Amino acid sequence: MNKRVTATYQRLHGQFRGVWIGLAPREKRLLGGGTAVLAGMLVWLLLIAPALKQIEYWQVETPKLRTQADTLQVLLQGVAMGAAVGTGQDLQAALRQSLDSSGLQGLYQLQALEPGGWRLTFDKAPADAVVSWLVANPRAFFLEVSEARLQRAGDVVENPAGHLSGTVRMDQAPGAKEAS
């Protein structure tokens, strides 16, 4: 079998070489250029164009998927908090747990206000932890920050972000169910 393939290859190679030698230099350049153009088109069609289509597709699709993931995350947190938080006492415990896990343990006071509102008072709490918690967490408890009066307090070299003292009022977000 190998001898047969080798013989066929040698025969075809000899025919090609005979034709190639018989061509004028101008014809050889023309065939070389045509071969290069054909090879370039094949590389474009088989390798580059599909990759560019995939990149374009994912550039359009990625923001949609991120938005869906963020929405789903908020919904899942709401469901988890809604299941865990049945009464005002449960909500207070969940808020305290969330604040404590954000590194604010012992640096705040939480007071329930009428109806469905909360006053959160910080005393020299790390600014980055306070702001991070205020940006991310109240939505999970169906609360929104309605008023914030915070000021820098007691800056130290160890904490370049500084410390904050003051009060934040959070009210039940519009459209959220009343806790029963």
C-alpha positions in Angstrom: 0.0 0.0 0.0 2.8 2.4 0.9 4.7 1.6 -2.3 1.5 2.3 -4.3 1.0 5.7 -2.6 4.6 6.6 -3.0 4.5 5.7 -6.7 1.4 7.8 -7.3 2.9 10.7 -5.4 6.1 10.5 -7.4 4.2 10.3 -10.7 2.1 13.4 -9.9 5.1 15.3 -8.6 6.9 14.6 -11.9 4.0 15.7 -14.0 3.7 18.9 -11.9 7.4 19.6 -12.2 7.3 19.1 -16.0 4.4 21.6 -16.3 6.1 24.1 -13.9 9.4 24.0 -15.8 7.6 24.6 -19.1 6.0 27.9 -17.7 7.4 31.3 -18.4 8.6 33.4 -15.4 5.6 35.7 -15.8 3.2 32.7 -15.6 5.0 31.4 -12.6 4.5 34.8 -10.8 0.9 34.8 -11.8 0.2 31.3 -10.5 2.2 32.1 -7.2 0.1 35.3 -6.7 -3.1 33.5 -7.4 -2.2 30.8 -4.9 -1.4 33.4 -2.3 -4.7 35.1 -2.8 -6.6 31.8 -2.6 -4.7 30.9 0.6 -5.5 34.3 2.1 -9.2 33.9 1.2 -9.3 30.4 2.8 -7.7 31.7 6.0 -10.2 34.6 6.1 -13.2 32.4 5.5 -12.3 29.5 7.7 -10.4 31.1 10.6 -10.9 34.9 10.9 -14.5 35.6 9.9 -16.1 33.0 12.2 -14.0 34.3 15.1 -15.0 37.9 14.4 -18.7 36.9 14.3 -18.4 35.2 17.7 -16.7 38.2 19.2 -19.4 40.5 17.8 -22.2 38.2 19.1 -20.7 38.0 22.6 -20.2 41.8 22.7 -23.9 42.2 22.2 -24.9 39.3 24.4 -22.7 39.9 27.4 -24.4 43.1 28.7 -27.8 41.4 28.4 -26.5 38.4 30.4 -25.0 40.6 33.1 -28.2 42.5 33.4 -30.2 39.3 33.7 -27.7 38.0 36.3 -28.0 41.1 38.4 -31.7 41.1 38.3 -31.8 37.5 39.2 -29.4 38.0 42.1 -31.6 40.8 43.5 -34.7 38.6 43.1 -33.1 35.7 44.8 -31.8 37.8 47.7 -35.3 39.2 48.0 -36.9 35.8 48.1 -34.3 34.6 50.6 -34.8 37.6 52.8 -38.6 37.5 52.3 -38.6 33.9 53.5 -36.3 34.6 56.4 -37.9 37.9 57.4 -41.5 37.5 58.4 -41.9 40.1 61.2 -40.3 43.4 62.2 -38.3 41.6 64.8 -37.0 39.2 62.1 -36.1 42.1 59.9 -34.2 43.8 62.7 -32.2 40.6 63.3 -31.5 40.2 59.6 -30.4 43.8 59.3 -28.1 43.4 62.3 -26.6 40.2 60.9 -26.0 41.9 57.6 -24.4 44.9 59.3 -22.2 42.7 61.5 -21.1 40.6 58.6 -20.0 43.8 56.8 -17.5 44.6 59.5 -19.7 47.2 61.3 -20.3 45.2 64.5 -20.5 47.5 67.5 -20.3 50.6 65.4 -24.0 51.2 64.8 -27.3 51.5 66.5 -30.5 50.3 64.8 -33.9 51.7 65.7 -37.3 50.8 64.2 -39.5 53.8 63.2 -43.2 53.9 62.4 -44.4 52.5 59.8 -41.7 50.2 58.3 -38.9 52.7 58.7 -35.5 52.3 60.3 -32.9 54.7 61.7 -29.3 53.6 61.5 -26.8 55.6 63.5 -23.1 55.1 62.9 -20.3 56.1 65.3 -16.8 56.3 63.8 -17.5 53.4 61.4 -15.1 52.6 58.5 -16.3 54.7 55.6 -15.7 52.0 53.0 -17.7 49.4 54.9 -20.6 51.9 55.5 -20.8 53.0 51.9 -20.5 49.4 50.6 -23.3 48.3 52.9 -25.5 51.2 52.0 -25.1 50.7 48.3 -25.7 46.9 48.2 -27.8 45.8 51.1 -30.9 47.9 51.8 -32.5 46.6 48.5 -32.2 43.1 49.7 -34.5 44.0 52.6 -36.9 45.9 50.4 -35.7 49.2 52.0 -34.4 52.3 50.4 -32.3 55.1 51.9 -34.5 58.1 52.2 -32.1 60.3 54.1 -28.4 60.2 55.0 -26.5 62.6 57.2 -23.0 61.4 57.5 -19.7 63.2 58.2 -16.1 62.2 58.4 -14.9 61.5 61.9 -11.5 60.8 63.5 -9.4 60.0 60.4 -6.3 57.9 61.1 -3.3 56.9 59.0 -4.2 53.2 59.1 -7.5 53.7 57.4 -7.1 56.1 54.4 -10.8 55.8 53.6 -11.6 57.4 56.9 -14.5 57.0 59.3 -18.1 58.2 59.2 -20.5 59.2 61.9 -24.1 60.1 61.5 -27.6 58.8 60.8 -29.3 57.1 57.9 -33.0 56.7 57.5 -34.3 53.8 55.5 -38.0 53.4 54.5 -39.8 50.5 53.0 -39.3 50.5 49.2 -42.4 51.4 47.1 -44.2 48.2 46.1 -42.7 46.1 48.8 -45.1 44.0 50.9 -45.7 45.1 54.5 -44.1 42.7 57.0 -46.7 40.8 58.9 
